[in-house]
Amino acid sequence: MGSLLLQQIPLALGIIMSPLAVVAVVAVVAVLFSDHARSNSFAYLIGWFLGIIVSLSVSFAVLTALHVHQRNHPPLWVPILHLMLGAVLLAGAWFVYTRSRRRVQAMAAASGPGDVAVVAPQLPSMPRRVVRATSSSVRCLPLRHCPLQ
């Protein structure tokens, strides 16, 4: 039992250091600061557990049906699948890297908030609001409920 736990340490460290753990923490913080935090947090927790249970069950069923339970001598298609999956992941990483590099260069070349809004439409609508600002909205920008609007 102790050796089994020791074998799981690298896997646990990989999961802890993965970006998915950071995304999960950010999602939890966003859920907790939402309008209906209590109901949203329960829904998030149930969805998280159901997602894990369903994905593990499907993986177990598929791998059991394909007879991949042999640890020493897996079927020939398993290493080929690992190689193909690695190649697809590397290609995806290269695509994301080059796309983000082009966007960063375009944002660095932007001369104002309007150019930034055009280059990065996924950003919040703040740059577009700054471009369309009128004199009354600029005076009341820090205030939530402005009597002048």
N, C-alpha and C positions, 0 to 999 in steps of 0.2 A: 504494500500500500504506500509506503514511504517513497519507493522508487517511482511509482506512478505519479505522485505529487511532484517530485523533482523533475520529471519529464515534462510536466505541464507548465513549469515556470517560464521557459522562453515564449510559449504561446501566450501566456497571460501578460507578459511584458510587452509583446507585440500588440496585443489588443489595447493595453493601457496607453501605449505611445502612438496609436494610430490617430489620424485626424477625425475618424468617426466618433471617438470618445469626446473630442473637443466639440464637435457638432452637437452631440447629445447634451452636453452641459449647456451650450448656448441655447439650444431648444428648450431645455428645462427652465432656464432663466427667463426666456421670452414667454413661456407658458405661465410662469409664476407672476409675471408683471402684466398679464393680460387682464381684460375687463372681468371675465368670469374665471378667475384663477382656480378656484376649487374644482369646478366641474371640468375645466380644461385639463387640469393636472391629472384627474382620475382617468379621463379619456386618453391622455398621452400615455399614462402608465399601462392601462389595459392594452392599448395599441402596440406599445413596445413589447410587452410580454407575448401577446398574440403573434406579432411578427416574428419574434425569436422562435416560439414554439412551432409555428407553421413552417418556417424555413428549415429548421432542424428536422422536422418530421418528413418533409418532402425530400431533403437531402438523404436522410437515412433510408427512406423507401426506394429512392432511385438507386443509390449505391448498393443496397441489398439486392435489388432486382438484377443489377448488372454484375453481381458476384465480385465486388471489389473488396472483400473482407480479407483477402490474403495480404499479409503485411510484407513478407519476404520476397515473393515473386508475383507482383501484380500483373494483370494482363498487359499486352503490348500497347494497347490503345491508351492506357493511363499516362505513361511518360510522354506520348505524343500529344495528348490533350494538355498536359502541363506545359509543354513547349509552345503549343499554339496559343494557349491562354496567356503565357508570358509575353509572346510576341504582340498579341492584341493589346495587352495592358501597356507595354512599352510604346506602341504606336499611339495609343490614346494619351499617354503622358506627354509625348512629343507634340501632339496636336494641341493640347491644352497649353503647353508652354509657349509654343509659337504664337497662338492666338492671343494669349494674355500679354505677351511681349509686344505685339503690334498695338494692342489697345493702350498699354502703358505709354508707348512712344507717341501715339495719337493724343493721349491726354496731356502729355508733357508739351506737345506742340499747340495745344488749345490756348487761345488768347483770352477767353472769357468764359463765364458760366454757361452761355448758350452753346459754345463749342463743346464744352464738357458734357452737356446734356445730349448733344448729338452723337458724340463718340461713345458714351457709356449710358445707353438708355435704361440699364438695369439699376442705376443709382436712384435714390429717392428723388422725389419731384422738387426738391429744394432748389437745384440750379435753374430749373424752368421757372419757378416762382420768382427767383431773383431777377431773371431777364424780364419778366412781365410786371415787375413791381411798379406801382404808381406812387405818387408822393404821399398819399394818405396811408397806404399800406406800409411804406417804409417807416413812417413815424411810429406805427403801431406794431412793428415786427416783433419786439420782445413780449408784447402783451398778448394774452390769449383772447380776451374779449375786448375788442377795441370799440369805443363808442363812435369813432369816426367812420367805420365801415358800414 
